[in-house]
């Protein structure tokens, strides 16, 4: 774990951003690769569930950044280490929404496959690259490293996925591309990844950030309303809102004000100390709520994630607090 205040005093993190964002730290993985982190998380999930890896019929691995050697796929590595059968393994690239995409794919897969099959979902990132400034490269974020995993099947677990969905906001696609060419990728030439620069290009050449925020807010509210309707629940029924790990002002603008909820109903307080970990944010927060005794049977959670051009939402119902969370 790296302390944001110490980073600001060392000159690694903008003091102005430190004060504005109110983020306190980021998880640092060191030299372990993302697929190895995913394998560790998968083994923990299997152990907690006392599940047989031979029942896994599909492996879904969500990623946002480099996982290992060029032209190499992390999914089969995780499959070989964990499953070792002929079950396919797919990589999902949908930014920090990757786990939600995996949930949608898993739900469809489980609806048409053998009743005893399980889907393994993993995600992991190590963003300690010389091409990424984890403290300053993305406005409103500091970047953390993490791996996480979950198992889905049609049997009774500790939670039920009541609804999951995504929505595209195609007008926002250029936000994370900026003015960079599609080919050749500038990162191959050793250029650092600067999301602030891309956002400034978008603001100056595509649309104002105010207009972009309004566009995303409308899409976000529509998606949340649709997902709640599919779950046959209302916002007032949600015990907690599980959000991505971003600056306080972003959570305020994106969720608190549009939904009319208080920060205390979100998981921001936990997430502010671990950094934005790619697609792991919501799974880490779910784990935190469970192991700290903040959930009980009958509680409902609204999970939300928003990449620039795609946003995703899910509703979970807690059926029981598992024994591993009560230990």
Secondary structure as a PSIPRED ss2 file (coil, helix, strand):
# PSIPRED VFORMAT (PSIPRED V4.0)

   1 X C   1.000  0.000  0.000
   2 X E   0.000  0.000  1.000
   3 X E   0.000  0.000  1.000
   4 X H   0.000  1.000  0.000
   5 X H   0.000  1.000  0.000
   6 X H   0.000  1.000  0.000
   7 X H   0.000  1.000  0.000
   8 X H   0.000  1.000  0.000
   9 X H   0.000  1.000  0.000
  10 X C   1.000  0.000  0.000
  11 X C   1.000  0.000  0.000
  12 X C   1.000  0.000  0.000
  13 X C   1.000  0.000  0.000
  14 X C   1.000  0.000  0.000
  15 X H   0.000  1.000  0.000
  16 X H   0.000  1.000  0.000
  17 X H   0.000  1.000  0.000
  18 X H   0.000  1.000  0.000
  19 X H   0.000  1.000  0.000
  20 X H   0.000  1.000  0.000
  21 X H   0.000  1.000  0.000
  22 X C   1.000  0.000  0.000
  23 X C   1.000  0.000  0.000
  24 X C   1.000  0.000  0.000
  25 X E   0.000  0.000  1.000
  26 X E   0.000  0.000  1.000
  27 X C   1.000  0.000  0.000
  28 X C   1.000  0.000  0.000
  29 X C   1.000  0.000  0.000
  30 X C   1.000  0.000  0.000
  31 X C   1.000  0.000  0.000
  32 X C   1.000  0.000  0.000
  33 X C   1.000  0.000  0.000
  34 X H   0.000  1.000  0.000
  35 X H   0.000  1.000  0.000
  36 X H   0.000  1.000  0.000
  37 X H   0.000  1.000  0.000
  38 X H   0.000  1.000  0.000
  39 X H   0.000  1.000  0.000
  40 X H   0.000  1.000  0.000
  41 X H   0.000  1.000  0.000
  42 X H   0.000  1.000  0.000
  43 X H   0.000  1.000  0.000
  44 X H   0.000  1.000  0.000
  45 X H   0.000  1.000  0.000
  46 X H   0.000  1.000  0.000
  47 X H   0.000  1.000  0.000
  48 X H   0.000  1.000  0.000
  49 X H   0.000  1.000  0.000
  50 X C   1.000  0.000  0.000
  51 X C   1.000  0.000  0.000
  52 X C   1.000  0.000  0.000
  53 X H   0.000  1.000  0.000
  54 X H   0.000  1.000  0.000
  55 X H   0.000  1.000  0.000
  56 X E   0.000  0.000  1.000
  57 X E   0.000  0.000  1.000
  58 X E   0.000  0.000  1.000
  59 X E   0.000  0.000  1.000
  60 X E   0.000  0.000  1.000
  61 X E   0.000  0.000  1.000
  62 X E   0.000  0.000  1.000
  63 X C   1.000  0.000  0.000
  64 X C   1.000  0.000  0.000
  65 X C   1.000  0.000  0.000
  66 X C   1.000  0.000  0.000
  67 X C   1.000  0.000  0.000
  68 X C   1.000  0.000  0.000
  69 X C   1.000  0.000  0.000
  70 X C   1.000  0.000  0.000
  71 X C   1.000  0.000  0.000
  72 X C   1.000  0.000  0.000
  73 X C   1.000  0.000  0.000
  74 X H   0.000  1.000  0.000
  75 X H   0.000  1.000  0.000
  76 X H   0.000  1.000  0.000
  77 X H   0.000  1.000  0.000
  78 X H   0.000  1.000  0.000
  79 X H   0.000  1.000  0.000
  80 X H   0.000  1.000  0.000
  81 X H   0.000  1.000  0.000
  82 X H   0.000  1.000  0.000
  83 X C   1.000  0.000  0.000
  84 X C   1.000  0.000  0.000
  85 X C   1.000  0.000  0.000
  86 X C   1.000  0.000  0.000
  87 X C   1.000  0.000  0.000
  88 X E   0.000  0.000  1.000
  89 X E   0.000  0.000  1.000
  90 X E   0.000  0.000  1.000
  91 X E   0.000  0.000  1.000
  92 X E   0.000  0.000  1.000
  93 X C   1.000  0.000  0.000
  94 X C   1.000  0.000  0.000
  95 X H   0.000  1.000  0.000
  96 X H   0.000  1.000  0.000
  97 X H   0.000  1.000  0.000
  98 X H   0.000  1.000  0.000
  99 X H   0.000  1.000  0.000
 100 X H   0.000  1.000  0.000
 101 X H   0.000  1.000  0.000
 102 X H   0.000  1.000  0.000
 103 X H   0.000  1.000  0.000
 104 X H   0.000  1.000  0.000
 105 X H   0.000  1.000  0.000
 106 X H   0.000  1.000  0.000
 107 X H   0.000  1.000  0.000
 108 X H   0.000  1.000  0.000
 109 X H   0.000  1.000  0.000
 110 X H   0.000  1.000  0.000
 111 X H   0.000  1.000  0.000
 112 X H   0.000  1.000  0.000
 113 X C   1.000  0.000  0.000
 114 X C   1.000  0.000  0.000
 115 X C   1.000  0.000  0.000
 116 X C   1.000  0.000  0.000
 117 X C   1.000  0.000  0.000
 118 X E   0.000  0.000  1.000
 119 X E   0.000  0.000  1.000
 120 X E   0.000  0.000  1.000
 121 X E   0.000  0.000  1.000
 122 X E   0.000  0.000  1.000
 123 X E   0.000  0.000  1.000
 124 X E   0.000  0.000  1.000
 125 X E   0.000  0.000  1.000
 126 X C   1.000  0.000  0.000
 127 X C   1.000  0.000  0.000
 128 X C   1.000  0.000  0.000
 129 X C   1.000  0.000  0.000
 130 X C   1.000  0.000  0.000
 131 X C   1.000  0.000  0.000
 132 X E   0.000  0.000  1.000
 133 X C   1.000  0.000  0.000
 134 X C   1.000  0.000  0.000
 135 X C   1.000  0.000  0.000
 136 X C   1.000  0.000  0.000
 137 X C   1.000  0.000  0.000
 138 X C   1.000  0.000  0.000
 139 X C   1.000  0.000  0.000
 140 X C   1.000  0.000  0.000
 141 X C   1.000  0.000  0.000
 142 X C   1.000  0.000  0.000
 143 X E   0.000  0.000  1.000
 144 X C   1.000  0.000  0.000
 145 X C   1.000  0.000  0.000
 146 X E   0.000  0.000  1.000
 147 X E   0.000  0.000  1.000
 148 X E   0.000  0.000  1.000
 149 X E   0.000  0.000  1.000
 150 X E   0.000  0.000  1.000
 151 X E   0.000  0.000  1.000
 152 X E   0.000  0.000  1.000
 153 X C   1.000  0.000  0.000
 154 X C   1.000  0.000  0.000
 155 X C   1.000  0.000  0.000
 156 X C   1.000  0.000  0.000
 157 X C   1.000  0.000  0.000
 158 X C   1.000  0.000  0.000
 159 X E   0.000  0.000  1.000
 160 X E   0.000  0.000  1.000
 161 X E   0.000  0.000  1.000
 162 X E   0.000  0.000  1.000
 163 X E   0.000  0.000  1.000
 164 X E   0.000  0.000  1.000
 165 X E   0.000  0.000  1.000
 166 X E   0.000  0.000  1.000
 167 X E   0.000  0.000  1.000
 168 X E   0.000  0.000  1.000
 169 X C   1.000  0.000  0.000
 170 X H   0.000  1.000  0.000
 171 X H   0.000  1.000  0.000
 172 X H   0.000  1.000  0.000
 173 X H   0.000  1.000  0.000
 174 X H   0.000  1.000  0.000
 175 X H   0.000  1.000  0.000
 176 X H   0.000  1.000  0.000
 177 X C   1.000  0.000  0.000
 178 X C   1.000  0.000  0.000
 179 X C   1.000  0.000  0.000
 180 X C   1.000  0.000  0.000
 181 X C   1.000  0.000  0.000
 182 X C   1.000  0.000  0.000
 183 X C   1.000  0.000  0.000
 184 X C   1.000  0.000  0.000
 185 X C   1.000  0.000  0.000
 186 X H   0.000  1.000  0.000
 187 X H   0.000  1.000  0.000
 188 X H   0.000  1.000  0.000
 189 X H   0.000  1.000  0.000
 190 X C   1.000  0.000  0.000
 191 X C   1.000  0.000  0.000
 192 X C   1.000  0.000  0.000
 193 X E   0.000  0.000  1.000
 194 X C   1.000  0.000  0.000
 195 X H   0.000  1.000  0.000
 196 X H   0.000  1.000  0.000
 197 X H   0.000  1.000  0.000
 198 X H   0.000  1.000  0.000
 199 X H   0.000  1.000  0.000
 200 X H   0.000  1.000  0.000
 201 X H   0.000  1.000  0.000
 202 X H   0.000  1.000  0.000
 203 X H   0.000  1.000  0.000
 204 X H   0.000  1.000  0.000
 205 X H   0.000  1.000  0.000
 206 X C   1.000  0.000  0.000
 207 X C   1.000  0.000  0.000
 208 X C   1.000  0.000  0.000
 209 X H   0.000  1.000  0.000
 210 X H   0.000  1.000  0.000
 211 X H   0.000  1.000  0.000
 212 X H   0.000  1.000  0.000
 213 X H   0.000  1.000  0.000
 214 X H   0.000  1.000  0.000
 215 X H   0.000  1.000  0.000
 216 X H   0.000  1.000  0.000
 217 X H   0.000  1.000  0.000
 218 X H   0.000  1.000  0.000
 219 X H   0.000  1.000  0.000
 220 X H   0.000  1.000  0.000
 221 X H   0.000  1.000  0.000
 222 X H   0.000  1.000  0.000
 223 X H   0.000  1.000  0.000
 224 X H   0.000  1.000  0.000
 225 X H   0.000  1.000  0.000
 226 X H   0.000  1.000  0.000
 227 X H   0.000  1.000  0.000
 228 X H   0.000  1.000  0.000
 229 X H   0.000  1.000  0.000
 230 X H   0.000  1.000  0.000
 231 X C   1.000  0.000  0.000
 232 X C   1.000  0.000  0.000
 233 X C   1.000  0.000  0.000
 234 X C   1.000  0.000  0.000
 235 X H   0.000  1.000  0.000
 236 X H   0.000  1.000  0.000
 237 X H   0.000  1.000  0.000
 238 X C   1.000  0.000  0.000
 239 X C   1.000  0.000  0.000
 240 X E   0.000  0.000  1.000
 241 X E   0.000  0.000  1.000
 242 X E   0.000  0.000  1.000
 243 X C   1.000  0.000  0.000
 244 X C   1.000  0.000  0.000
 245 X C   1.000  0.000  0.000
 246 X C   1.000  0.000  0.000
 247 X C   1.000  0.000  0.000
 248 X H   0.000  1.000  0.000
 249 X H   0.000  1.000  0.000
 250 X H   0.000  1.000  0.000
 251 X H   0.000  1.000  0.000
 252 X H   0.000  1.000  0.000
 253 X H   0.000  1.000  0.000
 254 X H   0.000  1.000  0.000
 255 X H   0.000  1.000  0.000
 256 X H   0.000  1.000  0.000
 257 X H   0.000  1.000  0.000
 258 X H   0.000  1.000  0.000
 259 X H   0.000  1.000  0.000
 260 X C   1.000  0.000  0.000
 261 X C   1.000  0.000  0.000
 262 X C   1.000  0.000  0.000
 263 X H   0.000  1.000  0.000
 264 X H   0.000  1.000  0.000
 265 X H   0.000  1.000  0.000
 266 X E   0.000  0.000  1.000
 267 X C   1.000  0.000  0.000
 268 X H   0.000  1.000  0.000
 269 X H   0.000  1.000  0.000
 270 X H   0.000  1.000  0.000
 271 X H   0.000  1.000  0.000
 272 X C   1.000  0.000  0.000
 273 X C   1.000  0.000  0.000
 274 X C   1.000  0.000  0.000
 275 X C   1.000  0.000  0.000
 276 X E   0.000  0.000  1.000
 277 X C   1.000  0.000  0.000
 278 X H   0.000  1.000  0.000
 279 X H   0.000  1.000  0.000
 280 X H   0.000  1.000  0.000
 281 X H   0.000  1.000  0.000
 282 X H   0.000  1.000  0.000
 283 X H   0.000  1.000  0.000
 284 X H   0.000  1.000  0.000
 285 X H   0.000  1.000  0.000
 286 X H   0.000  1.000  0.000
 287 X H   0.000  1.000  0.000
 288 X H   0.000  1.000  0.000
 289 X H   0.000  1.000  0.000
 290 X H   0.000  1.000  0.000
 291 X H   0.000  1.000  0.000
 292 X C   1.000  0.000  0.000
 293 X C   1.000  0.000  0.000
 294 X C   1.000  0.000  0.000
 295 X C   1.000  0.000  0.000
 296 X C   1.000  0.000  0.000
 297 X C   1.000  0.000  0.000
 298 X C   1.000  0.000  0.000
 299 X C   1.000  0.000  0.000
 300 X E   0.000  0.000  1.000
 301 X E   0.000  0.000  1.000
 302 X E   0.000  0.000  1.000
 303 X E   0.000  0.000  1.000
 304 X E   0.000  0.000  1.000
 305 X E   0.000  0.000  1.000
 306 X E   0.000  0.000  1.000
 307 X C   1.000  0.000  0.000
 308 X C   1.000  0.000  0.000
 309 X C   1.000  0.000  0.000
 310 X E   0.000  0.000  1.000
 311 X E   0.000  0.000  1.000
 312 X E   0.000  0.000  1.000
 313 X E   0.000  0.000  1.000
 314 X E   0.000  0.000  1.000
 315 X E   0.000  0.000  1.000
 316 X E   0.000  0.000  1.000
 317 X E   0.000  0.000  1.000
 318 X E   0.000  0.000  1.000
 319 X C   1.000  0.000  0.000
 320 X C   1.000  0.000  0.000
 321 X C   1.000  0.000  0.000
 322 X C   1.000  0.000  0.000
 323 X H   0.000  1.000  0.000
 324 X H   0.000  1.000  0.000
 325 X H   0.000  1.000  0.000
 326 X H   0.000  1.000  0.000
 327 X C   1.000  0.000  0.000
